[in-house]
Structures are given as structure tokens and as C-alpha cells.
Amino acid sequence: MNTRNKVTKNTQAIWEVLSPQKTTLTLRGHLDTPSVAAIWNDITPRQKAWLKKSTSLHPELIVNAKDVEYVDSAGVAYLIDLHRQQELAKGHFQINGLDEKYRMLLSRFSPIDPLYPAQDEKLSDRMIIRLGKSTATFFQDIKSLIDFIGKVTAGFFWVACKPLDLRWRDMVFAGSQAGVLALPIVALVAFLIGVILAFQSAVGLQQYGASTYVAPLVSKGIFRELGPLITAILFAGRSAAAFAAEIGTMTVNNEVDALTTAGINPIRFLVMPRVIAGIIVVPILTMFANLISVLAVMLTMTLYQIPFITSYKGLISMVDLDDIYSGVIKSVIFGVVVAGIGCMRGMQTGTGAAAVGISTTRAVVSSIVVIVLVDGLFAYISYKTGF
């Protein structure tokens, strides 16, 4: 015989194991919310352990409730849970002596099976289903992108027709945040890229006695390709994420909906100042990065006994205006793309604490992907036109 008493302020529970096949639980006092929690936490583990060790096919639990004075909803829930544990073990459950009014209350929950609906087993999607969902999501994203491009294009026409209505103060603030404050990191990355490219190129060309061509060749690649590309990626990681976070926070706080309700176009109010700031800032940052990188290349070549003036003359003879124009035009497109995608992801922010973080991540990833696609398109156009 194994007896266990659990006593609270208003309740007493006596757990008594008569045999592996039969157990009694004697309850006294109040089965109410303050008292039943302690009993529940004590008796239920003992019941599960007894059912697990029981050698009987149908273990029997008898609850003696003759001395129970009061039962509330918590007490009813506890009795139902006792019954449920017995059912799971294919055992018997019986309550003796419970007051009729509480027995009637308990009978309202009989049978108890509907209280514990079976959990549907979640089947993992097969490959074809996952592919279909991914395809649908992709086309939905393309649809949203086309819709956003149309709205931004209409916004440009609006700015051209009513330039004084644009929030120029917001544009200047966004430009200073994305441009002036980005100068240190752009300078650092551009300088390191210039040094690395110069060293790597010199290793190869030095074998052919062509070290003097390192600065002109690397500089041409910087003006046409690396300068705009690196600047756009830094702008995406720094400013597109900031745009997405700012507008995403406003979306989560229903501020964008409030603008719409007030009759204010969110594209004109929020997106256009940031997109125009991107158009202005990215080419300036690109030219700044180009100059820093070229300077780093020339300084690096002095370690190979190539005078600074020699690298400079080679640069002047190798790099022409078409190379500079190509990089600047590319940077303008990058500015529109990155700023636009950052704002679009912010407008698409869902609800919840993690929504802003998800939108920020999507903004950076989408921007970098589109930057590479646009850069590839420019490379093909340059191959065909020679520009």
C-alpha cells in the first residue's frame, strides 16, 4: 500500500495505491482555483507513473469525493484531466460520493473526447508542392514589384509637375543619412579594394614586365565596374535596410494606413523623397569611391617602384569619358533600384515583432540580387554597343 497526502489550505488529497490494478484518490474540502493547482501538480505525475507501471490491461482509479464541499471550474478541469489520463491508458475511472449539483456540472462535459480534439498530423509538402508554392510566391513578388514600379513612375511625373509639393526636407535628411554619414565606410572599403586589386594585378603582370600597366588597367575597371558595384552594395546594406526599417516600423504601427485614411499618398509622402535622395547620393558616392580606389592603386604601385606620376599619366591615357559616364549612369540606376526596393519592402512589412527584421533582410537581399542583374544587363549592353 502506497499512501500520499497532499494538503493545502482548503483541500486534502490522499493518493492510495491498493494494487497495480487499483488506486483510490480521496478528496476533501474545496476544489477551487487556489487549491487545486498544488494537487494537480502532485497527483497527476503519480497517476502517470502508476499507469506506466501497472500490469493490468484496464487499471482502475476510484475518486472518493464524499467530503468535497465546493467545486469550481478549476476543480471540474482537474477531474476531467484525471478521467483523460485513465482513458489514454485504457483504464477505468469512477467518482463516488460527489454532490449531485457538482455531478450535474461535470456531466455537461461528458463525453470528454470533444474537449481533446485529435491533432491532425501535418504532412510535409512534397517537392512538387514546395516548387509550386515557391513559384506562386515568386510571381506574386514580381506582380508587387511591377505595381510598385508603376506607382514610383507616376510619382516621378508628379514630382516633375509639382516639384514644390515634394517633401524636400525629408529628401535632404535621407540624403545626408545615406550619403554624408556613409563617406567613412565607403572610403575605407574603396581604399582596401584598390590596394587589394593593385597587389593582385601586380603579381601577375610583373611576371611579364608590365607593372606600369597595373594602375591604368585597374583604374579603368574601377571606373566602369567596381566603383559603382561596390558603392551600390554598400548603399544596399546600409541605406536600403534603413529605409525598409523606417517605413516598416510605420507600417507595423499603422501609420501608413493613417496616411492613406487622411488622403495622403504614401508613395509621394514616404517613397519619393528617399528614391530621389538615392538618385542624387549614389553617383556622388560612386565618384568618391572611384577617386579613393584609384589613389590607393597609385600609392600601392609605388611599392613596386612605379612613380606616382607614371601611374597618373597611364590613367589619363587609358580612362576616357565614356568609362566615367558608364559608371555614373550605372550608379544612377543602382540608386533608383536600391532605394526603391528598400521602400517597397518597408511597405510590404507584415505584423508582429519580427516583421521589421524580415523586411530589412528581404530589402538587402533583393537589392543585391537586382544590382547584380542590372550590372549584368549593363555588361551585355556595353558588349553590344561598346559604350
C-alpha positions in Angstrom: 0.0 0.0 0.0 1.3 3.4 -1.0 -0.3 6.4 0.5 0.4 10.1 -0.2 -1.4 13.1 1.3 -1.4 16.5 -0.3 -2.8 19.2 1.9 -3.5 22.8 1.0 -5.3 25.5 2.9 -8.8 24.3 2.0 -8.2 20.9 0.4 -6.8 17.5 1.2 -5.9 14.8 -1.4 -5.0 11.2 -0.4 -3.4 9.1 -3.1 -3.5 5.4 -2.1 -2.2 2.6 -4.4 -4.2 -0.6 -3.4 -2.6 -2.7 -6.1 -1.1 -2.4 -9.6 -4.6 -2.7 -10.9 -6.5 -0.4 -8.5 -5.9 3.0 -6.9 -8.1 5.4 -4.8 -7.9 9.1 -4.6 -9.7 10.7 -1.6 -10.5 14.4 -1.9 -11.7 16.6 0.9 -12.5 20.3 1.1 -12.6 22.8 -1.7 -11.6 22.0 -5.3 -11.2 25.6 -6.3 -8.6 27.6 -8.2 -6.3 28.5 -5.3 -6.2 24.9 -4.0 -6.4 22.6 -7.0 -3.1 23.7 -8.6 -0.9 22.2 -6.0 -2.9 18.9 -6.0 -2.8 18.8 -9.8 1.0 19.2 -9.9 1.4 16.5 -7.2 -1.2 13.8 -8.0 -1.0 13.9 -11.8 2.7 12.8 -12.0 1.9 10.0 -9.5 -1.1 8.9 -11.6 1.0 8.7 -14.8 3.8 6.8 -13.0 1.3 4.3 -11.6 -0.4 3.8 -15.0 3.0 3.3 -16.6 4.0 0.6 -14.1 0.6 -1.1 -14.0 0.5 -4.6 -15.3 -3.3 -4.6 -15.7 -4.9 -4.1 -19.0 -7.5 -1.9 -17.5 -6.2 -0.1 -14.4 -8.9 1.4 -12.2 -8.9 4.7 -10.4 -11.7 5.4 -7.9 -12.1 9.0 -6.7 -13.8 9.4 -3.3 -15.4 12.8 -3.3 -17.9 12.4 -0.5 -16.2 15.1 1.6 -15.7 17.6 -1.2 -17.5 20.8 -0.2 -17.1 23.1 -3.2 -16.1 22.7 -6.8 -15.4 25.5 -9.3 -14.3 25.4 -13.0 -10.7 24.6 -12.0 -11.9 21.6 -9.9 -14.0 20.4 -12.8 -11.0 20.7 -15.2 -8.9 18.6 -12.7 -11.5 15.8 -12.5 -11.7 15.8 -16.3 -7.9 15.5 -16.6 -7.9 12.6 -14.2 -10.5 10.9 -16.4 -8.5 11.8 -19.5 -5.3 10.2 -18.1 -7.3 7.0 -17.4 -8.7 6.9 -20.9 -5.3 7.3 -22.5 -4.2 4.2 -20.6 -7.4 2.4 -21.5 -8.3 2.3 -17.8 -11.4 2.8 -15.8 -12.4 5.9 -13.9 -15.1 6.3 -11.2 -16.2 9.1 -8.9 -18.1 8.2 -5.7 -20.0 10.5 -3.3 -19.8 13.7 -5.3 -22.6 16.1 -4.6 -25.4 15.9 -7.1 -25.1 19.6 -8.2 -21.4 19.1 -8.9 -22.1 15.8 -10.6 -24.5 17.6 -12.9 -21.9 20.2 -13.7 -19.4 17.5 -14.5 -21.9 15.7 -16.7 -22.1 18.7 -19.0 -18.6 17.8 -20.2 -19.4 14.1 -20.9 -18.2 12.6 -23.1 -14.8 14.4 -22.7 -13.4 13.4 -26.1 -14.6 16.6 -27.8 -12.5 18.5 -25.2 -9.4 16.9 -26.6 -9.6 17.0 -30.4 -7.1 14.8 -32.2 -4.2 16.7 -33.6 -4.1 16.4 -37.4 -0.7 15.1 -38.5 1.0 17.7 -40.5 2.3 16.2 -43.6 5.4 17.6 -45.1 4.9 19.1 -48.6 6.4 17.1 -51.4 8.9 18.6 -53.7 6.3 19.4 -56.4 4.1 21.2 -53.9 7.1 23.2 -52.5 8.1 24.1 -56.0 4.5 25.2 -56.8 4.4 27.4 -53.6 7.8 28.9 -54.4 6.7 29.7 -57.9 3.5 31.3 -56.8 5.4 33.4 -54.3 7.9 34.4 -56.9 5.2 35.6 -59.4 3.4 37.3 -56.6 6.6 39.2 -55.8 7.0 40.1 -59.4 3.5 41.4 -59.5 4.1 43.5 -56.4 7.3 44.8 -58.0 5.6 45.8 -61.2 2.9 47.5 -59.3 5.4 49.4 -57.2 7.4 50.4 -60.3 4.2 51.9 -61.8 3.4 53.8 -58.7 7.0 55.2 -58.4 6.9 56.2 -62.1 3.7 58.0 -61.5 5.4 59.6 -58.5 8.2 60.9 -60.8 5.7 62.5 -63.1 4.0 64.1 -60.1 7.4 65.5 -58.9 8.1 66.9 -62.4 4.7 68.6 -62.5 4.6 69.8 -58.9 8.2 69.9 -57.6 7.3 72.2 -54.7 5.0 69.7 -53.2 7.8 67.2 -52.6 9.0 67.0 -49.1 12.4 68.3 -49.8 13.4 68.5 -46.2 12.9 64.7 -45.9 14.9 64.2 -49.1 17.8 66.2 -47.7 17.7 64.3 -44.4 17.6 61.0 -46.2 20.4 62.1 -48.5 22.6 63.2 -45.6 21.9 59.9 -43.7 22.6 57.8 -46.8 25.4 59.9 -48.2 27.4 62.1 -45.8 27.3 59.6 -43.0 28.3 56.8 -45.4 31.5 58.5 -46.6 33.8 56.9 -44.0 32.8 53.3 -44.7 32.8 53.9 -48.5 36.3 55.4 -48.2 37.6 52.5 -46.2 36.1 49.8 -48.4 37.2 51.6 -51.6 40.7 52.1 -50.4 41.1 48.5 -49.4 39.6 47.3 -52.7 42.1 49.5 -54.6 45.1 48.1 -52.6 44.0 44.5 -53.0 43.4 44.9 -56.7 46.7 46.6 -57.2 48.6 43.9 -55.4 46.8 41.0 -57.1 47.2 42.6 -60.6 50.9 43.4 -60.0 51.6 39.8 -59.0 50.5 38.6 -62.5 51.7 41.5 -64.7 55.1 41.7 -63.0 56.0 38.3 -64.5 55.6 39.9 -68.0 57.4 43.1 -67.1 54.1 45.1 -67.4 53.9 46.5 -63.9 53.4 50.0 -65.3 50.1 48.9 -66.8 48.6 47.9 -63.5 47.3 51.3 -62.4 45.7 52.2 -65.8 44.0 48.8 -66.2 42.7 48.6 -62.6 41.6 52.2 -62.7 39.6 51.5 -65.9 37.9 48.6 -64.2 37.2 50.6 -61.1 35.5 53.5 -63.1 33.4 51.2 -65.3 32.5 48.3 -62.9 33.9 48.0 -59.4 33.3 51.6 -58.2 29.5 51.6 -58.9 29.1 48.0 -57.9 30.8 48.3 -54.5 29.1 51.6 -53.8 25.7 50.1 -54.7 26.2 47.1 -52.4 27.2 49.3 -49.5 24.2 51.5 -50.2 22.0 48.4 -50.1 23.4 47.1 -46.9 23.3 50.5 -45.2 20.6 52.6 -46.6 18.1 50.2 -48.2 18.0 48.4 -44.8 17.4 51.7 -43.1 14.6 52.7 -45.5 12.9 49.3 -45.0 13.2 49.6 -41.2 11.8 53.1 -41.1 8.8 52.5 -43.4 8.3 49.0 -42.0 8.0 50.4 -38.4 5.5 52.9 -39.7 3.6 50.1 -41.4 3.5 48.0 -38.2 2.3 51.0 -36.2 -0.5 51.6 -38.8 1.0 55.0 -39.6 1.0 54.2 -43.4 -2.7 53.3 -43.1 -3.3 56.5 -41.3 -1.7 58.5 -44.1 -4.0 56.7 -46.6 -7.0 57.4 -44.5 -6.1 61.1 -44.3 -5.9 61.2 -48.1 -2.1 61.4 -48.3 -0.4 59.2 -50.9 2.3 57.1 -49.1 4.3 56.8 -52.3 4.6 60.6 -52.6 5.0 61.2 -48.9 7.4 58.5 -48.0 9.0 56.8 -51.0 9.7 59.7 -53.5 12.0 61.7 -51.1 14.1 58.6 -50.4 14.2 57.5 -54.1 15.3 60.9 -55.2 17.9 61.0 -52.4 19.2 57.7 -53.8 19.5 59.1 -57.3 21.5 62.0 -56.1 23.6 60.3 -53.4 24.8 57.1 -55.1 26.5 58.8 -58.1 28.3 61.1 -55.7 29.4 58.3 -53.5 30.5 56.3 -56.6 32.8 59.1 -57.8 34.2 59.5 -54.3 34.8 55.7 -54.1 36.4 55.8 -57.6 38.9 58.5 -56.6 39.8 56.8 -53.3 40.3 53.4 -55.1 42.4 54.9 -57.8 44.5 56.8 -55.3 45.0 53.5 -53.4 46.1 51.8 -56.6 48.7 54.5 -57.3 50.0 54.5 -53.8 50.3 50.7 -53.8 52.3 50.8 -57.1 54.9 53.0 -55.6 55.9 49.9 -53.6 56.8 48.3 -57.0 59.0 51.3 -57.9 56.3 52.7 -60.2 56.3 56.5 -59.7 53.0 58.2 -58.9 53.2 60.4 -62.0 53.7 57.4 -64.2 50.5 55.8 -62.9 48.7 59.1 -63.3 49.7 59.5 -66.9 48.8 55.9 -67.7 45.4 56.5 -66.1 44.8 59.6 -68.2 45.7 57.8 -71.4 43.7 54.6 -70.6 40.5 56.0 -69.0 38.3 58.2 -71.1 35.0 60.0 -70.5 32.9 57.1 -71.7 34.3 54.9 -68.9 33.3 57.6 -66.4 29.9 58.2 -67.9 29.2 54.5 -68.0 29.9 54.1 -64.2 27.9 57.2 -63.4 24.8 56.2 -65.4 25.0 52.7 -63.8 25.2 54.3 -60.4 22.1 56.3 -61.0 20.2 53.2 -61.9 21.6 51.5 -58.8 20.4 54.4 -56.7 16.8 54.1 -58.0 16.8 50.3 -57.7 18.2 50.1 -54.1 16.2 53.0 -52.7 13.0 51.8 -54.4 13.4 48.2 -53.2 14.1 49.3 -49.6 11.0 51.4 -49.6 8.9 48.6 -51.2 10.0 46.0 -48.6 9.1 48.5 -45.9 5.6 49.0 -47.4 5.2 45.2 -47.5 6.0 44.7 -43.8 3.6 42.4 -42.1 2.5 42.3 -38.4 4.4 41.2 -35.4 7.7 41.9 -33.7 9.8 40.1 -36.3 8.2 41.7 -39.3 10.5 44.7 -39.5 13.6 42.4 -39.3 12.2 40.2 -42.0 11.5 43.2 -44.3 15.0 44.6 -43.6 16.6 41.3 -44.6 14.5 41.0 -47.7 15.4 44.6 -48.7 19.1 43.9 -48.5 18.9 40.5 -50.3 16.6 41.7 -53.0 18.7 44.9 -53.6 21.9 42.9 -54.1 20.2 40.4 -56.4 18.8 43.2 -58.6 22.1 45.0 -58.5 23.8 42.0 -60.0 21.1 41.6 -62.6 21.2 45.2 -63.6 25.0 45.1 -63.7 24.8 42.0 -66.0 22.4 43.9 -68.3 24.8 46.8 -68.5 27.7 44.5 -69.3 25.7 43.0 -72.2 24.8 46.5 -73.4 28.4 47.5 -73.2 29.5 44.4 -75.2 27.0 45.2 -77.9 27.4 49.0 -78.1 31.0 49.4 -77.0 29.9 52.1 -74.5 
